[in-house]
Amino acid sequence: MSISEKKCHDCGGTSFVEASDYINLRPLDKKMTLGVEKMYTVCLDCGEVVSIKVKNPDKLLK
């Protein structure tokens, strides 16, 4: 499903933006790794985060 086909479960809005967080996700047992970037899909009408994905999930295993 593309970003233009999504519908917010909270308000029914159809306008979204993709955003990232400045804190990367790291495995608990690998404190010194850089981790991977999280990508959020946010409803522009109400601010609900409708999706969270990890960019390059295979890097969590390294």
Backbone torsions as a table, in degrees:
resi	resn	phi	psi	omega
1	MET	NA	127.2	-179.9
2	SER	-81.8	165.4	-178.1
3	ILE	-60.6	-30.1	-178.6
4	SER	-76.6	-15.0	-179.7
5	GLU	-96.4	-5.7	-176.9
6	LYS	-76.5	156.1	175.8
7	LYS	-135.4	131.8	-179.2
8	CYS	-67.0	130.2	179.3
9	HIS	-73.2	-20.3	-177.3
10	ASP	-84.9	-50.4	-174.3
11	CYS	-118.9	-8.5	-178.7
12	GLY	84.9	3.0	-179.1
13	GLY	-63.8	157.9	-179.1
14	THR	-125.7	11.1	178.3
15	SER	-106.4	124.2	-175.6
16	PHE	-132.9	160.3	173.4
17	VAL	-135.9	147.2	174.4
18	GLU	-97.6	138.6	-177.5
19	ALA	-141.3	164.3	176.8
20	SER	-127.9	168.3	-179.0
21	ASP	-109.9	150.2	-179.9
22	TYR	-82.0	-8.1	178.0
23	ILE	-103.4	120.0	-179.5
24	ASN	-79.5	156.8	178.0
25	LEU	-89.5	129.7	-178.6
26	ARG	-127.5	148.7	172.4
27	PRO	-64.2	145.6	-178.3
28	LEU	-61.3	-33.4	-177.2
29	ASP	-87.9	2.6	-178.7
30	LYS	-128.6	74.5	-174.4
31	LYS	-66.2	-27.3	-174.3
32	MET	-92.3	-0.2	-179.8
33	THR	-77.0	155.1	178.1
34	LEU	-71.4	-26.1	179.7
35	GLY	81.5	-169.2	-177.9
36	VAL	-128.3	153.5	-177.4
37	GLU	-77.8	140.4	174.9
38	LYS	-98.1	137.7	177.8
39	MET	-115.8	124.5	-179.0
40	TYR	-106.6	143.6	168.4
41	THR	-109.7	120.2	-171.8
42	VAL	-119.3	133.8	175.3
43	CYS	-70.9	126.7	179.6
44	LEU	-76.0	-15.4	-178.7
45	ASP	-83.6	-40.2	-175.9
46	CYS	-126.7	-10.3	179.0
47	GLY	88.9	1.4	178.9
48	GLU	-63.3	133.3	173.7
49	VAL	-84.2	112.0	-174.8
50	VAL	-93.9	-12.8	-179.3
51	SER	-160.2	142.2	172.0
52	ILE	-130.3	124.4	178.2
53	LYS	-127.7	155.8	177.7
54	VAL	-104.4	128.2	176.2
55	LYS	-78.6	131.2	179.0
56	ASN	57.4	60.2	-177.9
57	PRO	-60.4	-23.2	179.3
58	ASP	-64.3	-22.2	178.9
59	LYS	-70.2	-16.9	177.2
60	LEU	-69.1	-21.9	-179.1
61	LEU	-86.1	-16.1	-175.8
62	LYS	-87.5	NA	NA
